[in-house]
Structure formats: C-alpha cells, structure tokens
C-alpha cells in the first residue's frame, strides 16, 4: 500500500532538487576551470560538501509489519579534522507497504520530514576513494508518534571523487528507535543510501 507525500513534503523535495541542480551546475563549471589545480580527493580538514541522496529504509518490529520508506535527503558535511567530519541534513519521506491503512498519520514509517546529524570517520580522505564509518541521530519533525524520541544508527559507506569537486557515495546503516513500540518491543531500523556530494 502506497502512502504518497503530502503537499508540504513534495514542495520540500522539489525545492531541494532544484537547489542541488543549481549547485551541481555551478560546481561543474568551477571544477572544469580548476581541475588542473585541485587534486581529486574525498576530503580533508576544512573541506565542506553539500550532498543530495535518495534511499530507502525500513523500521521493523516483532509486533507489526512497518512500511518501506523512500527518502530524499539534502545534507552538509564539514571536515573538522583530516579524518573526522560532521554531517547534518534534512529528509523528506514517503512509504510503501506495511499493515497500516491509507490514513496513517503518525509514528514510524509515516510520510514525514526529519532532521539528521552525526559524526563520520574517513579512513583515507586524502585519496580518491575512502571508506568511512559513523553514527547518526534522526529526529522525526512531523507526523511524530507520542513516544518517539528519535533513532540512532551506526553507518558505514564508501565515497569516491569523480572530479576535484564532485563525489559519489553509497552508505548503509543499522540502528533502532530510542523509544520502544506500543507493546514495549524494540523497533529496529535499516537504511540503504546513495547520492552525490559537491565540494565548496
């Protein structure tokens, strides 16, 4: 069963996509001019990336079948040292499947807006390809359940420099909601993500 995005979430995602297209065009022009000067590296102290990604995630519980979420995210990633980076982002989601009816309004899996933030550790950021690991906290901002206090995830990913400014990344994460479900069960979460980052 599909739960489409509402007007607020659709507007958010269209705005994010338009911003990213404009950023990518600007960065692409600048990259062509500076390719011979700037090396192709994933990151390093002081580097700032703006990223756009699309992905899916799923909450799961022993008591109910929760829907598969499809998500668009825009984020900012800032290297505070040569290997550690802070990332914050805004997320819009819709859902597919699950036991809930079309009028699902609140709780985990409901189409909603989220805020996310975390700390990442890059193993070889001065090279063209680097693996990274990290931890993130997600807070649901709209359609939030009464007991929901957000969720935490452990993440691992791979980022590869396509040019001196553009990078591609894939990432996976496993975690759980901090608050237990209505029947005091643990509500776990799995995330799969892919996207682009533009360095400024």
C-alpha positions as CSV (number, residue, x, y, z in Angstrom):
1,X,0.0,0.0,0.0
2,X,1.5,3.4,-1.0
3,X,1.3,6.5,1.2
4,X,2.1,9.4,-1.1
5,X,3.9,12.5,0.1
6,X,1.7,15.4,1.1
7,X,1.9,18.9,-0.4
8,X,4.4,20.2,2.2
9,X,6.8,17.2,1.7
10,X,6.5,17.3,-2.1
11,X,7.3,21.0,-2.1
12,X,10.3,20.4,0.1
13,X,11.7,17.7,-2.2
14,X,11.2,19.7,-5.4
15,X,12.9,22.7,-3.8
16,X,15.8,20.5,-2.6
17,X,16.2,19.0,-6.1
18,X,16.2,22.5,-7.8
19,X,18.8,23.7,-5.3
20,X,21.0,20.7,-6.0
21,X,20.8,21.1,-9.7
22,X,21.8,24.7,-9.5
23,X,24.7,23.8,-7.1
24,X,25.9,21.0,-9.4
25,X,25.9,23.3,-12.4
26,X,27.9,25.9,-10.6
27,X,30.3,23.3,-9.2
28,X,30.7,21.7,-12.6
29,X,31.8,24.9,-14.2
30,X,34.2,25.7,-11.4
31,X,35.5,22.2,-11.5
32,X,36.3,22.4,-15.2
33,X,38.3,25.6,-14.5
34,X,40.3,24.2,-11.5
35,X,40.7,20.5,-12.4
36,X,44.4,21.0,-13.2
37,X,45.0,22.8,-9.8
38,X,42.9,21.0,-7.3
39,X,43.5,17.3,-6.7
40,X,40.8,14.7,-6.7
41,X,40.4,13.8,-3.1
42,X,37.5,12.8,-0.9
43,X,38.1,15.4,1.8
44,X,40.4,16.8,4.4
45,X,40.4,19.4,7.2
46,X,38.2,22.4,6.2
47,X,36.5,20.8,3.2
48,X,32.7,21.3,3.0
49,X,30.3,19.2,0.9
50,X,26.7,19.7,0.1
51,X,25.0,16.4,-0.8
52,X,21.8,15.1,-2.3
53,X,20.8,11.5,-1.9
54,X,17.9,9.1,-2.5
55,X,17.5,6.0,-0.5
56,X,15.2,3.5,1.3
57,X,14.9,2.5,4.9
58,X,12.7,0.2,7.0
59,X,11.7,0.1,10.6
60,X,10.9,-3.4,11.8
61,X,9.2,-4.7,14.9
62,X,8.2,-8.2,16.2
63,X,4.7,-6.9,16.6
64,X,3.8,-5.3,13.3
65,X,4.9,-5.0,9.6
66,X,6.1,-1.4,9.1
67,X,6.3,0.1,5.7
68,X,9.3,0.5,3.4
69,X,10.2,4.2,3.3
70,X,11.5,6.0,0.2
71,X,13.5,9.1,1.1
72,X,15.2,12.2,-0.4
73,X,17.9,14.0,1.7
74,X,20.0,17.1,1.4
75,X,22.9,17.5,3.8
76,X,26.0,19.5,4.6
77,X,29.2,17.6,5.5
78,X,32.1,19.5,7.1
79,X,35.6,18.1,7.8
80,X,36.6,19.3,11.3
81,X,40.0,17.4,11.1
82,X,41.6,15.5,8.3
83,X,39.6,12.4,9.1
84,X,36.6,13.4,11.1
85,X,33.5,15.1,9.5
86,X,30.2,16.4,10.9
87,X,27.1,15.9,8.8
88,X,23.7,17.4,9.2
89,X,20.7,17.1,6.9
90,X,17.0,17.5,6.2
91,X,15.0,14.5,5.0
92,X,11.6,14.0,3.3
93,X,10.0,10.6,3.2
94,X,7.1,8.6,1.8
95,X,6.1,5.0,2.4
96,X,5.3,1.7,0.6
97,X,3.6,-1.3,2.1
98,X,3.0,-2.3,5.8
99,X,-0.1,-3.1,7.7
100,X,-1.4,0.4,8.1
101,X,-4.3,1.9,6.1
102,X,-4.0,4.9,3.8
103,X,-4.9,7.2,6.7
104,X,-1.6,6.5,8.6
105,X,-0.9,9.9,10.1
106,X,1.8,9.5,12.8
107,X,4.6,7.3,14.0
108,X,7.5,5.4,12.5
109,X,7.0,4.9,8.7
110,X,4.5,7.7,8.3
111,X,5.4,10.1,5.4
112,X,7.2,13.0,7.2
113,X,10.1,15.4,7.5
114,X,13.1,14.6,9.5
115,X,16.3,16.2,10.7
116,X,19.5,14.1,11.0
117,X,23.0,14.7,12.2
118,X,26.1,12.7,13.0
119,X,29.9,12.2,13.1
120,X,31.8,10.3,10.4
121,X,35.4,8.9,10.4
122,X,37.1,8.6,7.0
123,X,39.9,6.1,6.7
124,X,41.8,7.6,3.6
125,X,40.2,11.1,2.9
126,X,43.2,12.4,1.1
127,X,42.9,9.8,-1.7
128,X,40.3,9.4,-4.5
129,X,38.3,6.7,-2.6
130,X,37.7,6.4,1.1
131,X,35.6,4.1,3.3
132,X,34.0,5.7,6.3
133,X,32.1,4.8,9.5
134,X,30.0,6.9,11.8
135,X,27.0,7.3,14.0
136,X,23.9,9.4,13.3
137,X,20.8,10.6,15.2
138,X,17.5,11.0,13.4
139,X,14.6,13.1,14.7
140,X,11.1,12.9,13.1
141,X,9.8,16.5,12.9
142,X,6.2,15.9,11.5
143,X,3.7,13.1,12.0
144,X,5.7,12.2,15.1
145,X,4.4,9.5,17.5
146,X,3.6,10.3,21.1
147,X,6.6,8.3,22.5
148,X,9.0,8.9,19.6
149,X,12.4,10.3,20.8
150,X,14.2,9.7,17.5
151,X,16.5,6.9,16.4
152,X,20.2,6.2,16.3
153,X,22.2,4.4,13.6
154,X,25.6,3.0,13.0
155,X,26.7,3.7,9.4
156,X,29.4,2.6,7.0
157,X,30.0,3.9,3.5
158,X,32.3,4.5,0.5
159,X,32.9,7.9,-1.1
160,X,34.7,8.3,-4.4
161,X,35.9,11.5,-6.0
162,X,34.5,12.0,-9.6
163,X,36.3,15.3,-10.1
164,X,38.0,17.9,-7.9
165,X,34.6,18.9,-6.6
166,X,32.1,16.1,-7.2
167,X,31.9,12.8,-5.2
168,X,29.7,9.8,-5.4
169,X,28.8,7.9,-2.2
170,X,27.0,4.8,-1.1
171,X,26.1,4.1,2.5
172,X,24.3,1.6,4.7
173,X,23.2,1.8,8.3
174,X,21.6,-0.3,11.1
175,X,20.1,1.0,14.3
176,X,17.0,1.3,16.4
177,X,14.4,3.8,17.6
178,X,15.2,5.1,21.1
179,X,11.6,4.6,22.3
180,X,10.2,1.1,22.3
181,X,7.0,0.2,20.5
182,X,3.5,0.2,21.9
183,X,4.0,-3.3,23.2
184,X,7.4,-2.5,24.7
185,X,9.2,-4.2,21.7
186,X,12.5,-3.0,20.2
187,X,11.9,-1.2,16.9
188,X,15.0,-1.6,14.6
189,X,15.9,0.4,11.5
190,X,17.9,-0.4,8.3
191,X,19.0,2.2,5.8
192,X,20.5,2.0,2.3
193,X,21.6,5.3,0.7
194,X,23.3,6.6,-2.5
195,X,24.0,10.1,-3.7
196,X,26.3,12.9,-4.8
197,X,28.3,15.5,-2.8
198,X,29.7,18.7,-4.2
199,X,32.7,20.3,-2.5
200,X,32.8,24.1,-1.8
